[in-house]
Amino acid sequence: MKVIQADNYEDLGKIAGEMIFRQMEAKDDSVLGLATGETPVGIYQYLAEGYQDRNLSFSKVRTVNLDEYIGMDGSNEQSYRYFMNKHLFNKVDIRKEFTEVPNGKCEDVEQECLRYEKRIEEFGGIDIQILGMGENGHIGFNEPGNEFICDTHVVQLTEDTRKVNARFFDSADSVPEQAITMGIRTILKARKIILAVYGVKKAEALAGVLKDRVTPWLPASVLQFHPDVTVIADAGALSKCT
Ligand code: F6R
């Protein structure tokens, strides 16, 4: 894995944003895999502020998001669809019908998982996937466990993840218990991956990802199997890697 150290949060957004711009320059109908959370907000800001200066357009770009809480639709401020509209889609010239986020309000979650996988295939696969990482090493909502679950599937969120995500809700109890997430296999099929990691709280997990053996107990470690991963991290996140 290639590792780039970012000077700070803003620099992380710039480095990752430049990689996305290069992808869009090479292919105007690129398929971008997107994440939510605090880490990518700076990336989306960089993209929204800079695309017109580059004479770039999102009009042919397609996007697929990693995950969504079950029970939420886009009108819910805590939903990932709402997050994406707010931080990126409403700020660029993207066609909303080209943006995919799992439907948390679907009637049949198993069917929704199958539909999602099929949609990614119809798009021709993901050209570049942005990933954040949880303190426990999760990517998407693929939590540590006994096995790597493969395709898009339903997950029960761990108490730890629900506690960490409580910052976006009124209370920890309001955090949904289940989500739909792309699986590890879906993620590994992306042609390029950016793993964006910020802050000392992620240092232990990142050291494991870069230096230890692959284990389902640290889901992001599976990225060692992918041929084109760029890790962009600040000094805090890299502080246990020496
Ligand atoms: C969200 C997602 C999660 C986050 C991770 C890190 O779509 O896929 O895996 O990337 O929880 O979140 P932040 O960036 O808020 O620390």
Residues whose N, C-alpha, C, O or C-beta is under 5 A from the ligand:
A	BS01	F6R	A35 T36 G37 E38 T39 P40 L66 D67 L131 G132 M133 G134 H138 I139 G140 F141
